[in-house]
Amino acid sequence: MSIMSDKWIRKQSQNNAMIEPFVDGQVRDGISYGLSSYGYDARVAPEFKIFTNVDSAIVDPKDFSPKSFVDRETDVCIIPPNSFALARTVEYFRVPEDVLVICLGKSTYARCGIIVNVTPLEPGWEGHVTLEFSNTTPLPAKIYANEGVCQFLFFSGNEPCETSYAKRIGKYQGQTGVTLPRL
């Protein structure tokens, strides 16, 4: 398994085939985004679901209540102390059948105590990526829409997998918008 370079990412993203919209190179207006040496820095869309406990809901991954969140469309999301928010990438991803994608948070946010969590994008998966932002600080924290928040790293397998996410019809295949847990 090897990590894929900017040349490979660019080639795969021609005509928006793998990443749409694709930004060829780093844009440094605010927190950077776009193609980097061995990855792609994605942006967060201005759609947020901010965790709230107003209705005293229980967080249950098998029976998740949408009452646990308040929806906001905003250029700056403020996450309460020791809380979290869900969002999505601006970019829509289409992962090739022989590639696994890992996401890491950008250092600008990590150095402020804001953690970005994303599960791996499996071979054959496509959609907007749902992002989780955890504010680990005792203070409110800001997330800036349409700026870079995380970097995706692309790893090529030694051969295509036997059963891709698309072939097994995964429950998050083709997701758009901020997607809550599904069973």
Secondary structure, 3 states (H helix, E strand, C coil): CEECCHHHHHHHCHHHCCEECCCCCEECCCCCEEEECCEEEEEECCEEEEECCCCCCCCCCCCCCHHHEEEEECCEEEECCCCEEEEEEEEEEECCCCEEEEEEECHHHHCCCEEEECCCECCCCEEEEEEEEEECCCCCEEEECCCEEEEEEEEECCCCCCCCCCCCCCCCCCECCCCCCCC
